[in-house]
Amino acid sequence: MTFQQGIFYFLAAQLVFAAAMVITVRNPVKAALFLVLAFVSAAGLWLLLQAEFLAIVLVLVYVGAVMVLFLFVVMMLDINLVRLREGFGEYLPIGGLVAVLLVAEMTIILSSDRFGPVQMPDPGSLSASHSNTRELGRLLYTVYAYPFEIAAAILLVAIVAAIALTLRRRKDTKYQNPAQQININPHERVRVIKMPSEKKI
């Protein structure tokens, strides 16, 4: 076993352990921290595959932004852990069935002749002038241009739908029309009313 294979098995075992702890640990803060460990382990595996750009993006975007925000939200919310555990037994059979199906599918796919050392050889060493960012951009805007544009359109529709659902007008909320506020007569804004300071007996 070479040194690179040892690093691969170590990171893979660490990734599987962190993923298992994410779904089994009861504390949501600890689950988020184990998810950060899983992301860092996946970034290390991408480094072994000479995909430095994807590894850096995974660490910066997911670990540095998304998971930190998730940790702040989880730590600021007062989550009742006892209430979260109440319905765990009801969904356990369905979750176990889905887990068994996923393991069976992964076993069937990975045990076939498509993922052997012959079909997927070890990537050779690249030159020092090779740029992962340039190669990724070339693939995105040439070979996968149409799927990339379709994904961008789907994300745009999702953003617009989220904004429309959030800012929709409800019956129980107060709404002010800015056009009516602007078109008001300035002389009618203030009305002086004379009234006695004390009531006469």
Secondary structure, DSSP 4 states (H G I P E B T S, - for coil): --HHHHHHHHHHHHHHHHHHHHHH-S-HHHHHHHHHHHHHHHHHHHHHTT-HHHHHHIIIIIIIIIHHHHHHHHHHS---HHHHTTTHHHHHHHHHHHHHHHHHHHHHHHTSTTSSTTTSPPPPPPPTT--HHHHHHHIIIIITHHHHHHHHHHHHHHHHHHHHHHS---TTS----HHHHHTS-GGGS-------SS---
